[in-house]
């Protein structure tokens, strides 16, 4: 018999394999299409500008890639807003301590890299302690709701209000703001919201990075504050979901063990008693 831990490990690996197959099915063909289209665009560019050769074009593409890796947007010109003004630096500090790490911006100086290491070394535990304390406050609210369970209707209404308010504040309303400010669709805004608050942080969508838009100075700072409180709320939801899933799976596994044990007991009771062989002394 497999233990509960073995079952959980197998289920976890199966979930990863399932995700890998689905993502490969959905994304691989699109990637091939974009790669071929990009190669055609480069070929067309060389045909229109015959003064350039392929080697020069590849070198220029490499310069663009290095600029993007350093956090410099190739679009626009030198008048683009700095990525390291106070508002953007505050936002970056928030992505470090919350371990989101979008990847679109990182320190380029040795001093900045060393400071980032030590800043994260103390900042990540501080952030976890803060989120833990904030989560305790939210959890205490949930425990208060549990005491109302015996009162018909009240617990369900209060729990629905708690979940609905958090969902509106952290998952439903913010995409509307991002769609208006960034020019994204609502689906893209919701995708960014969830990927951010779950600390996945791919970096394909990041607020305040479009050089063609004018942002208010505190835009990214307010976004960082929203992220912190959203992290605490979504972490609480994830913890509740994990507890419910674990209890559900353990209950199913326990029931399965009980049914096997009862079946074995019934089988032993149904079998006739075997005659004993008497060996004389």
C-alpha positions in Angstrom: 0.0 0.0 0.0 1.1 3.5 -0.8 1.3 6.0 2.0 -0.4 9.3 1.9 2.9 11.1 1.1 3.5 8.8 -1.8 0.1 9.5 -3.2 0.6 13.2 -2.9 4.0 13.0 -4.7 2.5 11.0 -7.5 -0.4 13.4 -7.8 2.0 16.4 -7.8 4.1 14.8 -10.6 1.0 13.9 -12.6 -0.2 17.5 -12.3 3.1 18.8 -13.6 3.2 16.4 -16.5 -0.4 17.3 -17.4 0.5 21.0 -17.4 3.5 20.4 -19.5 1.5 18.5 -22.2 -1.3 21.1 -22.3 1.2 24.1 -22.5 3.1 22.3 -25.2 -0.1 21.7 -27.1 -1.3 25.3 -26.8 1.9 27.2 -27.3 4.4 25.3 -29.4 2.6 25.9 -32.7 2.2 29.6 -32.0 5.8 29.9 -31.1 6.8 28.3 -34.4 4.5 30.7 -36.3 6.0 33.7 -34.6 9.6 32.5 -35.2 9.0 31.9 -38.9 7.3 35.3 -39.2 10.2 37.0 -37.5 12.7 35.4 -39.9 10.6 36.6 -42.8 10.6 40.1 -41.4 14.4 40.1 -41.1 14.7 38.8 -44.7 12.3 41.5 -45.9 14.3 44.1 -44.0 17.5 43.0 -45.7 15.9 43.1 -49.1 14.6 46.6 -48.6 17.9 47.9 -47.2 20.6 46.4 -49.3 23.3 48.4 -47.6 23.0 46.1 -44.7 24.2 42.5 -44.6 22.9 39.7 -42.4 25.8 40.0 -39.9 25.1 43.7 -39.3 21.4 43.0 -38.7 22.1 40.2 -36.3 24.5 42.5 -34.4 21.8 45.2 -34.2 19.3 42.6 -32.9 21.8 41.6 -30.3 22.2 45.2 -29.2 18.4 45.5 -28.8 18.3 42.3 -26.8 21.0 43.6 -24.4 19.2 46.8 -24.0 16.0 45.0 -23.1 17.8 42.8 -20.6 19.2 46.0 -18.9 15.7 47.4 -18.6 16.0 49.9 -21.4 13.0 49.9 -23.7 14.2 50.0 -27.3 11.1 52.0 -28.3 11.1 55.7 -28.1 14.3 57.8 -27.5 16.6 59.0 -24.7 13.8 61.1 -23.3 12.0 58.0 -21.9 11.4 58.2 -18.2 14.1 56.6 -16.0 13.5 53.0 -14.7 15.3 54.0 -11.5 13.4 57.1 -10.3 12.0 56.8 -6.8 8.6 55.5 -7.9 10.0 52.8 -10.1 12.7 51.9 -7.5 10.1 51.6 -4.8 8.2 49.2 -7.1 11.3 47.2 -7.8 12.1 46.9 -4.1 8.6 45.5 -3.6 9.1 42.9 -6.3 12.4 41.8 -4.6 11.0 41.3 -1.1 7.8 39.7 -2.3 9.9 37.3 -4.6 7.8 38.2 -7.6 10.8 39.1 -9.7 9.3 40.1 -13.1 12.7 39.9 -14.8 12.3 43.0 -16.9 14.5 45.0 -14.7 17.5 44.1 -12.6 20.6 45.9 -11.1 23.4 46.3 -13.6 26.2 47.6 -11.3 28.2 45.3 -9.1 27.3 47.5 -6.1 23.6 47.3 -7.0 23.8 43.5 -7.3 25.5 43.0 -4.0 23.1 45.3 -2.2 20.2 43.5 -3.8 21.5 40.2 -2.4 21.6 41.5 1.2 18.4 43.5 0.8 16.6 40.4 -0.2 18.3 38.4 2.5 16.7 40.5 5.2 13.7 41.8 3.2 12.2 38.4 2.3 11.9 37.2 5.9 10.6 40.7 6.9 8.0 40.5 4.2 7.0 37.0 5.2 6.6 38.1 8.8 4.5 41.1 7.7 2.3 38.9 5.5 2.0 36.4 8.3 0.8 39.0 10.7 -1.6 40.4 8.1 -2.8 36.9 7.4 -3.4 36.3 11.1 -5.7 39.3 11.2 -7.7 38.0 8.2 -7.7 34.5 9.7 -9.1 35.9 12.9 -11.9 37.4 10.9 -12.6 34.0 9.4 -12.5 32.3 12.9 -15.1 34.9 14.0 -17.2 33.8 11.1 -16.9 30.2 12.1 -18.4 30.9 15.5 -21.5 32.1 13.7 -22.0 28.7 12.0 -24.6 27.7 14.5 -26.7 30.7 13.6 -28.5 29.9 10.4 -27.7 32.1 7.4 -25.3 34.5 9.2 -22.1 32.6 8.5 -22.9 32.0 4.9 -23.7 35.7 4.4 -20.6 37.0 6.2 -18.3 34.5 4.4 -19.8 35.5 1.1 -19.2 39.2 1.9 -15.6 38.6 3.0 -14.7 36.6 -0.2 -16.7 38.9 -2.5 -15.0 42.0 -1.1 -11.5 40.6 -1.4 -12.3 39.4 -4.9 -13.5 42.8 -6.0 -10.6 44.7 -4.4 -7.8 42.4 -5.6 -9.0 40.5 -8.7 -11.9 42.2 -10.4 -11.5 45.9 -10.0 -7.7 46.3 -10.5 -7.8 44.8 -14.1 -10.3 47.6 -15.0 -7.7 50.2 -13.8 -4.9 48.5 -15.6 -6.9 48.2 -18.8 -7.6 51.9 -18.7 -4.1 53.1 -17.8 -2.0 50.5 -19.8 -4.4 50.0 -22.7 -4.6 46.2 -22.1 -7.8 44.2 -22.5 -9.6 43.1 -19.4 -8.4 39.6 -19.9 -4.8 40.7 -20.0 -5.3 42.9 -16.9 -6.8 40.0 -15.0 -3.9 37.7 -16.2 -1.4 40.2 -14.9 -3.3 40.6 -11.6 -3.3 36.9 -10.8 0.2 36.2 -12.1 1.5 39.1 -9.9 -0.4 38.3 -6.7 0.5 34.6 -6.9 4.2 35.7 -7.1 4.6 33.8 -10.4 5.7 37.1 -12.1 6.6 36.1 -15.7 7.4 39.7 -16.7 5.5 39.6 -19.9 3.1 42.2 -18.5 4.5 44.9 -16.2 2.8 48.1 -15.2 4.3 51.5 -16.0 6.7 50.4 -18.8 5.1 51.8 -21.9 7.3 54.7 -23.1 4.4 56.1 -25.1 2.2 56.7 -22.0 2.5 59.3 -19.3 2.1 57.8 -15.8 1.5 59.8 -12.6 4.5 59.6 -10.3 2.9 57.5 -7.6 1.3 55.0 -10.0 3.8 52.2 -9.5 4.2 52.9 -5.8 0.4 52.5 -5.3 0.6 49.3 -7.4 3.3 48.0 -5.0 1.1 48.7 -2.0 -1.8 47.0 -3.7 0.4 44.0 -4.4 1.4 43.6 -0.7 -2.1 43.5 0.6 -3.3 41.4 -2.4 -0.5 38.9 -1.6 -1.8 38.4 2.0 -5.4 37.9 0.8 -4.6 35.5 -2.0 -2.1 33.6 0.2 -4.9 33.1 2.8 -7.2 31.8 0.0 -4.5 29.5 -1.2 -3.9 28.2 2.3 -7.6 27.5 2.9 -7.8 25.8 -0.5 -4.7 23.7 0.3 -6.2 22.6 3.7 -9.5 21.7 2.1 -7.8 19.8 -0.7 -5.6 17.9 1.7 -8.5 17.0 4.0 -10.6 15.9 1.0 -7.9 13.7 -0.4 -7.0 12.2 3.0 -10.7 11.5 3.6 -11.0 9.7 0.3 -7.8 7.8 1.0 -9.0 6.9 4.5 -12.3 5.7 3.2 -10.6 3.6 0.6 -8.4 2.0 3.3 -11.5 1.3 5.4 -13.4 -0.3 2.6 -10.4 -2.5 1.8 -10.1 -3.5 5.5 -13.8 -4.2 5.7 -13.7 -6.3 2.5 -10.8 -8.3 3.9 -12.7 -8.8 7.2 -15.9 -9.9 5.4 -13.9 -12.3 3.2 -12.4 -13.9 6.3 -15.7 -14.2 8.0 -17.3 -15.8 4.9 -14.6 -18.4 4.5 -15.4 -21.7 6.3 -13.1 -22.6 9.2 -10.4 -25.0 8.0 -10.2 -28.4 9.8 -7.3 -28.5 12.2 -4.8 -31.4 11.9 -4.2 -33.2 15.2 -0.7 -34.4 15.6 -0.4 -37.0 18.4 2.4 -36.6 20.7 
